[in-house]
Amino acid sequence: MEDNLRLSAGPERDPALDILKCICCVGVIIIHTASLGFSTYIVRCFNWMSSAAWSCMFRFCVPVFLMCTGAVLLDPQKEMSIRRIMTRYFLRMLLILMFWSLMYDLYFVAAKLVLYREYEAGAFLQAFVNTLTFRHYFHLYYLQMLLIFYLFLPALRVFTAHADRNVFRYILIIWFILGIVFPYVWKFEPMASNDGVPAQYPLSNTYAAIGYAMLGWYVRSSRPGREQAGRYIGLLILGYALVFGGTVAVSLYLDTPYGDLMEGMTPGVALMALGLFGTVSSLTAGKGPMPRAERFARASFCIYLIHHFFVLAFRGLNINVYLFYCLFSIPVLSAAVLLLSVLGYLVLSRTPFVKDHLIQ
């Protein structure tokens, strides 16, 4: 029975998960703030290197968010019917995705009108069309992945409840090969020119996201202790070295910014996600509730949803990474975006309907 994953990993409110959500909430803001410097500065210059360093440092954010979701929802001792999954999770997330995607599209329409006195004919209607046809704002891709995860959740919970650790490890290895390594390797010649059946072996990014959720439960259910923190820290450092080192090396070779190694479904990012998740889980083993982390974690989803409004607003007002050295401008601007996002959460969390249905 000890080799089985049926046992609950502990209390539902795990302080490790709260801390991880806090880290990733801040990290997403830093990624989106740093992206301007990474994509526009000349490769090799100090500001580009600084932007790359900051951006690569937090590429684990969405994978870790997915791992946190899996760590909670795949617990076999958590009572969840198919009806509850569809109503409490799938349909609610679909509503959130539709609403905030529409808000971002309407934001662009309003911004052009206010800042440049420009209005494209049919832009308002097109915003609704984009929402209904799933042409959603890029920043919300995490929510689209969650929809697929929720659809598979009933079957995944059955698997989790009955699989022993050997079978679970085997599935995770297959996921890592077909969902993380193979899709990236297949981009390059001579594999890229092979249009036969093997070209269909790699998992798409959206379906590979399910693997991160399973990995989150696997690590949490193993209950890593402080003595295991070293190995996870090593994975975190190795992952960052692969992501940052590879990004810089390829960008220098091509003489243009190369961001493929920073994508969530790449080996380096996967190692970073596993390393961070395991490190925090190890170092918080046996610790009690952390109220401050819990409060911020509860706000993290809302902050994720709305922070890009402030990133875009700052750029529209020419308040961006160009103001001074990126090494310092990125964390300063990120802190400002975070502060405004927290204030936005405080307002929305007190707004009827929104607080219950659109931000959590």
ROLUMLUM-308370 format. One record per residue (C-alpha): residue number from 1; residue in one letter; x, y, z. Coordinates in nm, 3 decimals, padded with zeros to 5 digits. Example, Ala and Ser with C-alpha at 12.3 -4.5 7.8 and 13.67 -1.06 7.14 Angstrom:
<sites>
+------+------+---------+---------+---------+
! resi ! resn !      xx !      yy !      zz !
+------+------+---------+---------+---------+
!    1 !    A !  01.230 ! -00.450 !  00.780 !
!    2 !    S !  01.367 ! -00.106 !  00.714 !
+------+------+---------+---------+---------+
</sites>
This chain:
<sites>
+------+------+---------+---------+---------+
! resi ! resn !      xx !      yy !      zz !
+------+------+---------+---------+---------+
!    1 !    M !  00.000 !  00.000 !  00.000 !
!    2 !    E !  00.294 !  00.238 !  00.055 !
!    3 !    D !  00.366 !  00.232 ! -00.319 !
!    4 !    N !  00.017 !  00.353 ! -00.396 !
!    5 !    L ! -00.082 !  00.716 ! -00.448 !
!    6 !    R ! -00.419 !  00.691 ! -00.279 !
!    7 !    L ! -00.323 !  00.852 !  00.047 !
!    8 !    S ! -00.400 !  01.220 !  00.079 !
!    9 !    A ! -00.091 !  01.440 !  00.080 !
!   10 !    G ! -00.212 !  01.635 !  00.380 !
!   11 !    P ! -00.455 !  01.918 !  00.460 !
!   12 !    E ! -00.633 !  02.077 !  00.168 !
!   13 !    R ! -00.473 !  02.414 !  00.238 !
!   14 !    D ! -00.108 !  02.330 !  00.181 !
!   15 !    P !  00.129 !  02.619 !  00.267 !
!   16 !    A !  00.368 !  02.500 ! -00.004 !
!   17 !    L !  00.102 !  02.553 ! -00.269 !
!   18 !    D !  00.026 !  02.899 ! -00.134 !
!   19 !    I !  00.392 !  02.998 ! -00.149 !
!   20 !    L !  00.427 !  02.858 ! -00.500 !
!   21 !    K !  00.126 !  03.056 ! -00.619 !
!   22 !    C !  00.272 !  03.372 ! -00.468 !
!   23 !    I !  00.606 !  03.320 ! -00.643 !
!   24 !    C !  00.442 !  03.247 ! -00.978 !
!   25 !    C !  00.205 !  03.541 ! -00.949 !
!   26 !    V !  00.501 !  03.778 ! -00.917 !
!   27 !    G !  00.694 !  03.585 ! -01.181 !
!   28 !    V !  00.426 !  03.620 ! -01.449 !
!   29 !    I !  00.433 !  03.998 ! -01.405 !
!   30 !    I !  00.812 !  04.003 ! -01.439 !
!   31 !    I !  00.795 !  03.792 ! -01.756 !
!   32 !    H !  00.547 !  04.028 ! -01.921 !
!   33 !    T !  00.739 !  04.335 ! -01.812 !
!   34 !    A !  01.072 !  04.197 ! -01.936 !
!   35 !    S !  00.937 !  04.080 ! -02.273 !
!   36 !    L !  00.961 !  04.427 ! -02.428 !
!   37 !    G !  01.333 !  04.456 ! -02.356 !
!   38 !    F !  01.400 !  04.100 ! -02.469 !
!   39 !    S !  01.228 !  04.146 ! -02.804 !
!   40 !    T !  01.350 !  04.497 ! -02.892 !
!   41 !    Y !  01.701 !  04.553 ! -02.757 !
!   42 !    I !  01.999 !  04.457 ! -02.969 !
!   43 !    V !  02.127 !  04.110 ! -02.885 !
!   44 !    R !  02.456 !  04.125 ! -02.692 !
!   45 !    C !  02.389 !  04.459 ! -02.523 !
!   46 !    F !  02.364 !  04.480 ! -02.144 !
!   47 !    N !  01.994 !  04.568 ! -02.145 !
!   48 !    W !  01.908 !  04.271 ! -02.362 !
!   49 !    M !  02.109 !  04.036 ! -02.140 !
!   50 !    S !  01.933 !  04.177 ! -01.833 !
!   51 !    S !  01.592 !  04.133 ! -01.995 !
!   52 !    A !  01.678 !  03.775 ! -02.093 !
!   53 !    A !  01.801 !  03.696 ! -01.742 !
!   54 !    W !  01.483 !  03.826 ! -01.576 !
!   55 !    S !  01.253 !  03.668 ! -01.831 !
!   56 !    C !  01.418 !  03.325 ! -01.820 !
!   57 !    M !  01.424 !  03.325 ! -01.441 !
!   58 !    F !  01.047 !  03.288 ! -01.406 !
!   59 !    R !  00.951 !  03.074 ! -01.705 !
!   60 !    F !  00.826 !  02.805 ! -01.467 !
!   61 !    C !  00.517 !  03.007 ! -01.370 !
!   62 !    V !  00.238 !  02.853 ! -01.579 !
!   63 !    P !  00.375 !  02.498 ! -01.541 !
!   64 !    V !  00.386 !  02.542 ! -01.162 !
!   65 !    F !  00.034 !  02.688 ! -01.160 !
!   66 !    L ! -00.076 !  02.370 ! -01.340 !
!   67 !    M !  00.117 !  02.155 ! -01.092 !
!   68 !    C ! -00.059 !  02.328 ! -00.802 !
!   69 !    T ! -00.396 !  02.261 ! -00.965 !
!   70 !    G ! -00.316 !  01.893 ! -01.013 !
!   71 !    A ! -00.178 !  01.862 ! -00.659 !
!   72 !    V ! -00.520 !  01.955 ! -00.521 !
!   73 !    L ! -00.772 !  01.822 ! -00.772 !
!   74 !    L ! -00.611 !  01.481 ! -00.829 !
!   75 !    D ! -00.618 !  01.393 ! -00.459 !
!   76 !    P ! -00.835 !  01.076 ! -00.447 !
!   77 !    Q ! -00.967 !  01.172 ! -00.104 !
!   78 !    K ! -01.117 !  01.492 ! -00.241 !
!   79 !    E ! -01.482 !  01.426 ! -00.320 !
!   80 !    M ! -01.557 !  01.532 ! -00.677 !
!   81 !    S ! -01.838 !  01.413 ! -00.901 !
!   82 !    I ! -01.841 !  01.467 ! -01.277 !
!   83 !    R ! -02.128 !  01.711 ! -01.232 !
!   84 !    R ! -01.929 !  01.914 ! -00.980 !
!   85 !    I ! -01.623 !  01.920 ! -01.208 !
!   86 !    M ! -01.831 !  02.043 ! -01.500 !
!   87 !    T ! -02.025 !  02.308 ! -01.308 !
!   88 !    R ! -01.781 !  02.420 ! -01.039 !
!   89 !    Y ! -01.469 !  02.411 ! -01.257 !
!   90 !    F ! -01.521 !  02.375 ! -01.633 !
!   91 !    L ! -01.820 !  02.606 ! -01.688 !
!   92 !    R ! -01.693 !  02.860 ! -01.435 !
!   93 !    M ! -01.353 !  02.872 ! -01.607 !
!   94 !    L ! -01.520 !  02.905 ! -01.947 !
!   95 !    L ! -01.716 !  03.205 ! -01.819 !
!   96 !    I ! -01.401 !  03.362 ! -01.676 !
!   97 !    L ! -01.211 !  03.305 ! -02.001 !
!   98 !    M ! -01.487 !  03.456 ! -02.214 !
!   99 !    F ! -01.535 !  03.757 ! -01.989 !
!  100 !    W ! -01.171 !  03.857 ! -01.951 !
!  101 !    S ! -01.089 !  03.792 ! -02.315 !
!  102 !    L ! -01.369 !  04.030 ! -02.408 !
!  103 !    M ! -01.241 !  04.286 ! -02.158 !
!  104 !    Y ! -00.893 !  04.281 ! -02.314 !
!  105 !    D ! -01.033 !  04.322 ! -02.665 !
!  106 !    L ! -01.253 !  04.610 ! -02.551 !
!  107 !    Y ! -00.953 !  04.762 ! -02.377 !
!  108 !    F ! -00.767 !  04.784 ! -02.708 !
!  109 !    V ! -01.067 !  04.944 ! -02.876 !
!  110 !    A ! -01.095 !  05.201 ! -02.595 !
!  111 !    A ! -00.720 !  05.265 ! -02.583 !
!  112 !    K ! -00.702 !  05.349 ! -02.953 !
!  113 !    L ! -01.000 !  05.577 ! -02.919 !
!  114 !    V ! -00.867 !  05.762 ! -02.613 !
!  115 !    L ! -00.498 !  05.782 ! -02.699 !
!  116 !    Y ! -00.506 !  05.820 ! -03.077 !
!  117 !    R ! -00.865 !  05.920 ! -03.153 !
!  118 !    E ! -00.884 !  05.616 ! -03.379 !
!  119 !    Y ! -01.176 !  05.380 ! -03.421 !
!  120 !    E ! -01.181 !  05.102 ! -03.676 !
!  121 !    A ! -01.522 !  05.031 ! -03.821 !
!  122 !    G ! -01.666 !  04.720 ! -03.659 !
!  123 !    A ! -01.397 !  04.698 ! -03.391 !
!  124 !    F ! -01.650 !  04.681 ! -03.109 !
!  125 !    L ! -01.843 !  04.400 ! -03.278 !
!  126 !    Q ! -01.517 !  04.222 ! -03.368 !
!  127 !    A ! -01.428 !  04.207 ! -02.998 !
!  128 !    F ! -01.739 !  03.996 ! -02.935 !
!  129 !    V ! -01.672 !  03.784 ! -03.243 !
!  130 !    N ! -01.316 !  03.715 ! -03.124 !
!  131 !    T ! -01.446 !  03.605 ! -02.786 !
!  132 !    L ! -01.715 !  03.375 ! -02.920 !
!  133 !    T ! -01.480 !  03.216 ! -03.177 !
!  134 !    F ! -01.206 !  03.156 ! -02.917 !
!  135 !    R ! -00.961 !  03.409 ! -03.061 !
!  136 !    H ! -00.869 !  03.500 ! -02.708 !
!  137 !    Y ! -00.601 !  03.735 ! -02.584 !
!  138 !    F ! -00.269 !  03.546 ! -02.574 !
!  139 !    H ! -00.215 !  03.605 ! -02.204 !
!  140 !    L ! -00.516 !  03.385 ! -02.122 !
!  141 !    Y ! -00.380 !  03.064 ! -02.276 !
!  142 !    Y ! -00.342 !  02.918 ! -01.926 !
!  143 !    L ! -00.720 !  02.922 ! -01.887 !
!  144 !    Q ! -00.763 !  02.743 ! -02.220 !
!  145 !    M ! -00.531 !  02.469 ! -02.095 !
!  146 !    L ! -00.733 !  02.439 ! -01.775 !
!  147 !    L ! -01.048 !  02.373 ! -01.977 !
!  148 !    I ! -00.887 !  02.066 ! -02.137 !
!  149 !    F ! -00.754 !  01.951 ! -01.799 !
!  150 !    Y ! -01.102 !  01.975 ! -01.645 !
!  151 !    L ! -01.251 !  01.769 ! -01.930 !
!  152 !    F ! -01.002 !  01.489 ! -01.859 !
!  153 !    L ! -01.016 !  01.529 ! -01.480 !
!  154 !    P ! -01.272 !  01.253 ! -01.406 !
!  155 !    A ! -01.060 !  00.995 ! -01.592 !
!  156 !    L ! -00.736 !  01.128 ! -01.442 !
!  157 !    R ! -00.879 !  01.095 ! -01.091 !
!  158 !    V ! -00.966 !  00.730 ! -01.154 !
!  159 !    F ! -00.613 !  00.668 ! -01.276 !
!  160 !    T ! -00.459 !  00.849 ! -00.980 !
!  161 !    A ! -00.671 !  00.655 ! -00.731 !
!  162 !    H ! -00.560 !  00.315 ! -00.863 !
!  163 !    A ! -00.213 !  00.354 ! -01.015 !
!  164 !    D !  00.092 !  00.259 ! -00.811 !
!  165 !    R !  00.400 !  00.475 ! -00.818 !
!  166 !    N !  00.580 !  00.265 ! -01.079 !
!  167 !    V !  00.295 !  00.301 ! -01.328 !
!  168 !    F !  00.263 !  00.671 ! -01.245 !
!  169 !    R !  00.637 !  00.725 ! -01.304 !
!  170 !    Y !  00.610 !  00.539 ! -01.635 !
!  171 !    I !  00.329 !  00.769 ! -01.753 !
!  172 !    L !  00.527 !  01.076 ! -01.647 !
!  173 !    I !  00.832 !  00.953 ! -01.841 !
!  174 !    I !  00.620 !  00.902 ! -02.153 !
!  175 !    W !  00.472 !  01.250 ! -02.103 !
!  176 !    F !  00.818 !  01.404 ! -02.069 !
!  177 !    I !  00.938 !  01.236 ! -02.388 !
!  178 !    L !  00.632 !  01.301 ! -02.607 !
!  179 !    G !  00.513 !  01.626 ! -02.450 !
!  180 !    I !  00.833 !  01.806 ! -02.356 !
!  181 !    V !  01.137 !  01.672 ! -02.543 !
!  182 !    F !  00.998 !  01.536 ! -02.869 !
!  183 !    P !  00.793 !  01.845 ! -02.977 !
!  184 !    Y !  01.099 !  02.068 ! -02.943 !
!  185 !    V !  01.345 !  01.830 ! -03.109 !
!  186 !    W !  01.102 !  01.776 ! -03.397 !
!  187 !    K !  01.136 !  02.141 ! -03.501 !
!  188 !    F !  01.483 !  02.084 ! -03.642 !
!  189 !    E !  01.616 !  01.907 ! -03.947 !
!  190 !    P !  01.620 !  01.628 ! -04.044 !
!  191 !    M !  01.318 !  01.548 ! -03.826 !
!  192 !    A !  01.119 !  01.856 ! -03.932 !
!  193 !    S !  01.112 !  01.737 ! -04.293 !
!  194 !    N !  00.958 !  01.402 ! -04.193 !
!  195 !    D !  00.584 !  01.438 ! -04.254 !
!  196 !    G !  00.502 !  01.074 ! -04.189 !
!  197 !    V !  00.321 !  00.920 ! -03.894 !
!  198 !    P !  00.603 !  00.997 ! -03.641 !
!  199 !    A !  00.535 !  01.366 ! -03.700 !
!  200 !    Q !  00.208 !  01.310 ! -03.514 !
!  201 !    Y !  00.369 !  01.149 ! -03.208 !
!  202 !    P !  00.444 !  01.469 ! -03.013 !
!  203 !    L !  00.174 !  01.596 ! -02.778 !
!  204 !    S !  00.045 !  01.947 ! -02.843 !
!  205 !    N !  00.124 !  02.206 ! -02.576 !
!  206 !    T ! -00.237 !  02.211 ! -02.460 !
!  207 !    Y ! -00.261 !  01.838 ! -02.397 !
!  208 !    A !  00.093 !  01.821 ! -02.258 !
!  209 !    A ! -00.026 !  02.062 ! -01.989 !
!  210 !    I ! -00.213 !  01.770 ! -01.833 !
!  211 !    G !  00.124 !  01.612 ! -01.756 !
!  212 !    Y !  00.224 !  01.904 ! -01.537 !
!  213 !    A ! -00.093 !  01.860 ! -01.330 !
!  214 !    M ! -00.012 !  01.490 ! -01.285 !
!  215 !    L !  00.346 !  01.575 ! -01.193 !
!  216 !    G !  00.221 !  01.816 ! -00.927 !
!  217 !    W !  00.016 !  01.544 ! -00.759 !
!  218 !    Y !  00.300 !  01.292 ! -00.789 !
!  219 !    V !  00.547 !  01.520 ! -00.609 !
!  220 !    R !  00.298 !  01.631 ! -00.346 !
!  221 !    S !  00.185 !  01.275 ! -00.270 !
!  222 !    S !  00.548 !  01.167 ! -00.219 !
!  223 !    R !  00.571 !  01.419 !  00.068 !
!  224 !    P !  00.931 !  01.528 !  00.012 !
!  225 !    G !  01.121 !  01.621 !  00.328 !
!  226 !    R !  01.392 !  01.878 !  00.391 !
!  227 !    E !  01.661 !  01.620 !  00.319 !
!  228 !    Q !  01.543 !  01.614 ! -00.045 !
!  229 !    A !  01.560 !  01.990 ! -00.094 !
!  230 !    G !  01.915 !  01.975 ! -00.232 !
!  231 !    R !  01.826 !  01.759 ! -00.530 !
!  232 !    Y !  01.532 !  01.983 ! -00.620 !
!  233 !    I !  01.743 !  02.297 ! -00.590 !
!  234 !    G !  01.990 !  02.130 ! -00.825 !
!  235 !    L !  01.713 !  02.067 ! -01.079 !
!  236 !    L !  01.601 !  02.430 ! -01.050 !
!  237 !    I !  01.953 !  02.560 ! -01.114 !
!  238 !    L !  02.013 !  02.314 ! -01.398 !
!  239 !    G !  01.684 !  02.411 ! -01.562 !
!  240 !    Y !  01.765 !  02.781 ! -01.543 !
!  241 !    A !  02.112 !  02.720 ! -01.686 !
!  242 !    L !  01.957 !  02.537 ! -01.982 !
!  243 !    V !  01.693 !  02.802 ! -02.044 !
!  244 !    F !  01.908 !  03.112 ! -01.999 !
!  245 !    G !  02.229 !  02.965 ! -02.140 !
!  246 !    G !  02.051 !  02.815 ! -02.439 !
!  247 !    T !  01.851 !  03.131 ! -02.507 !
!  248 !    V !  02.161 !  03.350 ! -02.502 !
!  249 !    A !  02.373 !  03.109 ! -02.704 !
!  250 !    V !  02.117 !  03.062 ! -02.983 !
!  251 !    S !  02.027 !  03.432 ! -02.988 !
!  252 !    L !  02.393 !  03.525 ! -03.025 !
!  253 !    Y !  02.435 !  03.269 ! -03.302 !
!  254 !    L !  02.129 !  03.394 ! -03.492 !
!  255 !    D !  02.193 !  03.758 ! -03.398 !
!  256 !    T !  01.824 !  03.792 ! -03.310 !
!  257 !    P !  01.623 !  03.717 ! -02.996 !
!  258 !    Y !  01.533 !  03.347 ! -02.977 !
!  259 !    G !  01.261 !  03.263 ! -02.729 !
!  260 !    D !  01.164 !  02.904 ! -02.807 !
!  261 !    L !  01.367 !  02.765 ! -02.517 !
!  262 !    M !  01.159 !  02.975 ! -02.276 !
!  263 !    E !  00.832 !  02.808 ! -02.372 !
!  264 !    G !  00.657 !  02.615 ! -02.096 !
!  265 !    M !  00.677 !  02.278 ! -02.273 !
!  266 !    T !  01.055 !  02.263 ! -02.308 !
!  267 !    P !  01.306 !  02.053 ! -02.109 !
!  268 !    G !  01.474 !  02.339 ! -01.925 !
!  269 !    V !  01.147 !  02.495 ! -01.811 !
!  270 !    A !  01.013 !  02.155 ! -01.704 !
!  271 !    L !  01.321 !  02.102 ! -01.486 !
!  272 !    M !  01.278 !  02.449 ! -01.335 !
!  273 !    A !  00.912 !  02.379 ! -01.256 !
!  274 !    L !  00.988 !  02.044 ! -01.096 !
!  275 !    G !  01.283 !  02.194 ! -00.908 !
!  276 !    L !  01.085 !  02.486 ! -00.767 !
!  277 !    F !  00.782 !  02.276 ! -00.677 !
!  278 !    G !  00.997 !  02.017 ! -00.504 !
!  279 !    T !  01.214 !  02.276 ! -00.328 !
!  280 !    V !  00.922 !  02.464 ! -00.175 !
!  281 !    S !  00.743 !  02.140 ! -00.087 !
!  282 !    S !  01.058 !  02.009 !  00.085 !
!  283 !    L !  01.137 !  02.324 !  00.280 !
!  284 !    T !  00.779 !  02.365 !  00.405 !
!  285 !    A !  00.734 !  02.000 !  00.508 !
!  286 !    G !  00.566 !  01.985 !  00.847 !
!  287 !    K !  00.495 !  02.357 !  00.861 !
!  288 !    G !  00.157 !  02.492 !  00.968 !
!  289 !    P ! -00.066 !  02.747 !  00.798 !
!  290 !    M !  00.092 !  03.067 !  00.666 !
!  291 !    P ! -00.188 !  03.328 !  00.673 !
!  292 !    R ! -00.005 !  03.596 !  00.473 !
!  293 !    A !  00.091 !  03.355 !  00.197 !
!  294 !    E ! -00.263 !  03.219 !  00.197 !
!  295 !    R ! -00.417 !  03.565 !  00.157 !
!  296 !    F ! -00.187 !  03.655 ! -00.130 !
!  297 !    A ! -00.239 !  03.315 ! -00.293 !
!  298 !    R ! -00.615 !  03.369 ! -00.288 !
!  299 !    A ! -00.560 !  03.693 ! -00.480 !
!  300 !    S ! -00.310 !  03.542 ! -00.725 !
!  301 !    F ! -00.562 !  03.425 ! -00.984 !
!  302 !    C ! -00.726 !  03.766 ! -01.004 !
!  303 !    I ! -00.385 !  03.933 ! -01.026 !
!  304 !    Y ! -00.293 !  03.696 ! -01.309 !
!  305 !    L ! -00.612 !  03.792 ! -01.493 !
!  306 !    I ! -00.586 !  04.171 ! -01.464 !
!  307 !    H ! -00.217 !  04.257 ! -01.439 !
!  308 !    H ! -00.167 !  04.282 ! -01.815 !
!  309 !    F ! -00.406 !  04.577 ! -01.829 !
!  310 !    F ! -00.151 !  04.771 ! -01.626 !
!  311 !    V !  00.144 !  04.643 ! -01.829 !
!  312 !    L ! -00.028 !  04.767 ! -02.145 !
!  313 !    A ! -00.131 !  05.095 ! -01.985 !
!  314 !    F !  00.226 !  05.167 ! -01.876 !
!  315 !    R !  00.355 !  05.098 ! -02.225 !
!  316 !    G !  00.089 !  05.324 ! -02.375 !
!  317 !    L !  00.211 !  05.602 ! -02.146 !
!  318 !    N !  00.576 !  05.530 ! -02.236 !
!  319 !    I !  00.646 !  05.404 ! -01.885 !
!  320 !    N !  00.852 !  05.103 ! -01.979 !
!  321 !    V !  01.186 !  04.926 ! -01.950 !
!  322 !    Y !  01.354 !  05.193 ! -02.165 !
!  323 !    L !  01.347 !  05.443 ! -01.879 !
!  324 !    F !  01.674 !  05.314 ! -01.730 !
!  325 !    Y !  01.885 !  05.000 ! -01.716 !
!  326 !    C !  01.667 !  04.689 ! -01.753 !
!  327 !    L !  01.847 !  04.521 ! -01.468 !
!  328 !    F !  01.662 !  04.765 ! -01.240 !
!  329 !    S !  01.370 !  04.894 ! -01.450 !
!  330 !    I !  01.214 !  04.548 ! -01.485 !
!  331 !    P !  01.177 !  04.477 ! -01.110 !
!  332 !    V !  01.070 !  04.838 ! -01.040 !
!  333 !    L !  00.800 !  04.838 ! -01.308 !
!  334 !    S !  00.694 !  04.487 ! -01.206 !
!  335 !    A !  00.649 !  04.606 ! -00.848 !
!  336 !    A !  00.432 !  04.895 ! -00.970 !
!  337 !    V !  00.218 !  04.660 ! -01.180 !
!  338 !    L !  00.187 !  04.423 ! -00.885 !
!  339 !    L !  00.075 !  04.703 ! -00.654 !
!  340 !    L ! -00.190 !  04.823 ! -00.898 !
!  341 !    S ! -00.306 !  04.465 ! -00.954 !
!  342 !    V ! -00.344 !  04.409 ! -00.580 !
!  343 !    L ! -00.549 !  04.728 ! -00.557 !
!  344 !    G ! -00.757 !  04.603 ! -00.848 !
!  345 !    Y ! -00.814 !  04.276 ! -00.665 !
!  346 !    L ! -00.926 !  04.459 ! -00.351 !
!  347 !    V ! -01.188 !  04.642 ! -00.557 !
!  348 !    L ! -01.305 !  04.339 ! -00.756 !
!  349 !    S ! -01.316 !  04.116 ! -00.448 !
!  350 !    R ! -01.581 !  04.350 ! -00.309 !
!  351 !    T ! -01.784 !  04.374 ! -00.628 !
!  352 !    P ! -02.104 !  04.167 ! -00.637 !
!  353 !    F ! -02.107 !  03.876 ! -00.885 !
!  354 !    V ! -01.750 !  03.950 ! -00.993 !
!  355 !    K ! -01.604 !  03.838 ! -00.661 !
!  356 !    D ! -01.785 !  03.503 ! -00.673 !
!  357 !    H ! -01.777 !  03.417 ! -01.044 !
!  358 !    L ! -01.511 !  03.610 ! -01.238 !
!  359 !    I ! -01.192 !  03.624 ! -01.030 !
!  360 !    Q ! -01.173 !  03.289 ! -00.849 !
+------+------+---------+---------+---------+
</sites>
